[in-house]
């Protein structure tokens, strides 16, 4: 997987999450996001996780930003209200 593009950062939940995690290094990427709860009526908080990645030196992903740096994983919680304000 190539993490060159930070797709989640373009979404309202990503913008809020990155603000909460700030400061983050240039190669920090959000890679996981999901609503907490079992039913749509419960979807008021989203868990967003990111980490720092480095370029692979060998293998099929050589040259791609694809290796997660150990110890850099961070998770924050974003509310629907915060997402609406960021939109």
C-alpha positions, 0 to 999 in steps of 0.5 A: 500500500502506498501512503503517499496520498493522505486521503483521510486528511481531506475529509472533515473527520481527518481535518479535525483528527489532525488538529487534535494530533498536532503537531505531526511529522510530514510523513504522518498519515491517517489510515483507519477511521470508523464510527463507534456504536452498533446502529446508525443512531449511535454514530456520533463519535468516530475513532481515527488512527494514524501513524508515521510511515517511511519509504520501503527500501526493498520488496514490491513496495520499494520507493513507496511510503508504505512502512509504518514506523513502530511506536508512532501510532496515535488515535483520537476521537472526533464527534459529529459536531466537530466534523460539521464545524470543520466542513 
